[in-house]
Amino acid sequence: MFSLFGIEASAALIALAAGFIPALIWMVFWMYEDKRRPEPRHMVIRTFLLGMLCVILVLPLEKMAVDAGIPVSFFLFFVWAGIEEIVKFALALLFVLRNSAVDEPIDIPIYMISIALGFAALENTLFLLTPITDGKLLESIVTGNLRFVGASLIHVLSSAVIGGALAFAFYRDFWDKVWYAVVGVILAISLHAVFNFLIITTGAGNILTVFLGVWVGIIFLLLTLERVKALRRPAWWQKTFMKR
């Protein structure tokens, strides 16, 4: 019994390492994008943990979608992607984005990326746990690498789309922020759903092409973040908020 428990514990530790280490590597990379005025470390950790909490909230909701009788189709993938992106955004909005630490446009995509990486870390861990427990180490390594390259980044890309939309609306009025957020959420859900659908329906020989599409999206994201960094506070905005 102890030996069996030891094997299960080892499998869990391997899955944790395989799930979290890639996410933490990406976290360091994205934090470097905000090196001029880095975010408080406790806020970044808090946001990462919120991303993990999102997984716990999302799983039963996704199961409800299946239990509701939605057939395996693009619509189901769209519903799943919608659940994930809306829950991530909702928790970020409730517990992070209204904090005083979010004081410049680039902060929003950085925190959205942080919550996405927390989500990806726990999701990857759960995804890898079964093959590792079953002793399929090679399969786990391949799966882990593929998720490092593609699946984790689609979470980053989708959440960053929402963050980028809000960043461009940072100095706009409330209703502009609402519309930018709506457009960002719809686009994020669509990107996420298309990726998941293609991964499932595309043949093995074309999976790398799908991942290449994600990498192209990441390149555009990096270019967009440079534009976000260049946003400057309008004179009217500064005068308005200095009076408060």
N, C-alpha and C positions, 0 to 999 in steps of 0.2 A: 504493500500500500504506500509506504514511504517512498519506495523507488518510483512507483507510478506517479506519485505527487511530484517527485523531483523532476521527472521528465516533463510533466505539464508546466511546472514552474520555469524550467529552462526554455521551453517553447514560448511561454509568455514573454520572458525576458528578451529572447531573440526577436520576437515580433515587435516588442516595444522599441528595441534598438533600430530595427529595420524601418519601422514606421516613423520614429521621431527624428533620427539623425538626419535623413534627407530634408525634412521640414526645417530643422534648425539651421542646416547649411543655407537653404534658401532664405531663411530669416536674416542671417548675417548679410547675405547679398543685398536684400531689399533695404535693410537698415542703413547700408552704405549709401543708398540713394538719398538718404536724409541726413547725411553727415554734417551738413552746415549747421543745422539746429536740431540735433537728435532729440527724439521724444524721451520722456522720463521712463526709465527702465521698468519701474513698477507698472506703468500704464501699458507698456508693450506686453509684459508677462500676463497682466490681467486680460488683455484682449486675446492673447493666444489661448488662455484657459477658457475664455468665453467661446472660442471656436470649437474647443473640445466638447463643451456643454451642448453646443448646437447639434453635434452628432447624436447625443442621447435624446434630444428633443425630436430630431428629424426621423430617426428610425421607426418609431411607432406610427408617425404620420404617413410615411411612405408605405408601411404595411397596410394602413387603412385604405390607401389608394388602390392597392392590389385587391384587398378584401371587398372593395366596392364593386369589383368586377370589371375594372378598366383593362382591356386586353393589352398584351404586349405589343406596343406600337409606338410610333413617334409621339403620340399624345401622352402616353404613359411616361415616357422619358421627359417630356416637357413638364408634366405635373411634378415628377420627382425633382427636376432641376428647379422648378418654381418653389417647391417647399424648401429646398436647401438654401437658395439665394435669398428668399424672403426672411427665413429664420436668421441667417447670418446678419443680414442688414438690420433686422428688427433689434437684435441683441446689441449690435454695434451702436445703433441709434439711441437705445435706451440707456446703455451703461458706459459708453465711451465718447461718442461724437459730440455730446453736449458738454463735455468736460472743458474747463478753462485751458487745459493743456493743448487743445485743438485750436491754435491761434493763427494758423496760416493754411492756405489751400493744400499744400503738399501733405499736411498731416492726415487728411481724410483718406486718400488712397493708401498711405502707409498703414494706418490702423485697419483698413479693410483687408489689406494683404495679410496683416498679422492674424486677423480672425480666420481668414481662409487657410492659413498654414496650420493653425491649431486644429481646424476641422480636418484638414488633410492628414495630419499626423495621427489622430485617433482613428480615422477612417482606414488609413493604410494599415495600421496595427491590426484592426479587426479583420481586414481583408486578408492579411498574411497569416493570421493565427491558425486557421484550419490546415492549410498545406504544411505549415511548419509542424503542427501537432501530429499530422499524419506521416511525418518523416520525409516529406517531399521537399528537401532542402534546395535542390537545383531549381525546381519550379518556383519556389519562393524567391530565390535570388533573381530569376528572370522577371517574375511578376513585380518584385520590388523595384528593379531597375526601370521597368516600363512605367510604373506609377510615378517614379521619381522624375522621369522625362516628361510624361504626358499628363496623367491624372492629377497630380499635385498642382501642376501649372495651370490646368483649366480652372481649378478653384481660385488660384491667384488671379488669373486673367479675368474671370467673371466678376469676382468681388472688386477688383481694381477698376473695372468698367463703371461700376456704381460709384466707387470712390472718386474716379476721375470726373464723372458727371457732376457730382456734388462740389468737387474742387473748382470747376469752372463756374459754378453758381455761388461760390463762397461770398463774393461781394455784391450779390444780387439780392432782390427782395424775397420775401417768404414764398410767394406763389411761384416765382421763377425757380426757387430751390425745389419746390414740390414737383414741378413739371420736369426739371432736369433729373430728379430722383426717379420719377416714373419711367422716363425714357431709359435711364441707366439700368433699372431693374429689368425691364422688358428685354433689353439688348443682352444683359448678362444671362438671363434665363434662356434666351434663344441660343446663345453661343454654347452654353453648358449642355443644353438638350441635344443640339446637333452633334457635339463631340461624343457624348455618351451613345447616341444612336448609331453613329458611324463606327465606333469601337466595337459595338455588338454585331452590327450587320455587315461590316466590311471584312473581306477575306484577310487571312494572316499576312499575305504578301503586301497588302496596302495599309497596314496599321501604321507603319513608319511614315507614310504620306500624311495620315491624319495627325500624327504627332508633329510633323513638319509644319502643318498648318497652325498648330498651337504655338510653335516657336516663332513663326512669322507674327502671330498676334502679340507675343511677348516683346518682340522688337518694336512693334508699333506702340506698345505700352511704354517702353523705355523712352521713346521719342516724345510721347505724350506727357510723361512725367517731367521731361525737360521743359516743355511749354508751361506746365503747371508751376514749376519752380520760378518761371519768369513772370508770373502774374504779380502785379503790383497793386497795392491798396489805393483805390481812387481817392482823390482829395475830399470829395463830398462824403465818402464813407468814414474817413478819418475824423472829419469835423463832427459828423453826427454822433459817433461813438465816444469821442472825447468829451462831449457835453453830458454824457450819461454818468 
